[in-house]
C-alpha cells in the first residue's frame, strides 16, 4: 500500500465521500450498500494475543472491546444497543471501551451510557476517552459513563485479576495522555494492557517497555477500504496502524474498526466491529 498522508478531518470526510461515490458508480447498488447495509452489519472479530507476564491461571482470559460508538446524528442509541447485545453474548471476563462515545454534542452522552449500562450488569467495564469526547465536553462524557458504573481511566490503572492490570491514558490528540502517570501504580513485572484511543501512540508505549498489549480504535478502519489498496485516507494518529493486530517492538497492538462512524455515514469493505480478545501466556 502506498504512503497514507496525514489529513485534516475536513479533507478526510471529502475523500471518503468521493471514494464511496466512485464505488456507487462502479458497483450496482454500491451507494445503498455503503449507506444502509454495511454500516449496520456488525462483525465479531476473535483475536488471540500472547501477553508477557500473564499468570498461568489467567490463560484464556477474555476481553470484549467496543470502540468509536459516536452516539449522535449518524448513530442512534439502538445501534449501540445492538453492539452491546453482541458483546454480551461473548460472556467475556472484562469489557473495555476505547473512546469516542459521542459526536457533535456531549448531550448525547447520557443515551450512549444508557445503551452501555447492560455491560455493567455482567462484570467490570473500563473505558478511556477519545478526541471527539474532548471536542464536545470530556467531563460530561466521563460523568455519564461513571453514572452507570463504567470506570473511566484517565491516566490511571487498576488490577482486574491477580497479576493482570489494565491502564488507560486520556486522549493523545488533545495532549492529555500521560503514560507515566497511568502506569505509576502498576507493580514491576505485572501483565499490563493499555487502553489508548489513538493507535499510533503505540510507538511511544512500546518504547516504554512496560505494556504487553495496547487496545485502540479511532481509525474506523478508514470507513472506506479499496480491495488490494486499503483506505484512501486515514485520520491523524491512525495512519501507521489502522485496523487489526500488529506487533510493535515487544508489544502487541489491536485496532478496532469501531461500531459507529462519522459523516459521511458510509462504510465500504470496512464493517463495524465488536472484538473478542483472548489472552495467552507468553509475549511472542
Secondary structure, 3 states (H helix, E strand, C coil): CCCCCECCHHHHHHHHHHHHHHHHHHCCCHHHHHHHHHHHCCEEEEEEEEECCCCHHHCCCEEEEECCCCEECCECHHHHHHHHHHHHCCCCCEEEEECCCECCCHHHHHHHHHHHHHHHCCCCEEEECCHHHHHHCHHHHHHHHHHCCCEECCCEEEEEECCEEEEECCCCCCCCCCHHHHHCCCCCCCEEEEEEEEHHHHHHHHHHCCCCEEEEECCHHHCECECCCECCCECCCCCCCCCEEEEECCEEEEECCCCCCCCCCCCECCCCEEEEEEEEECCC
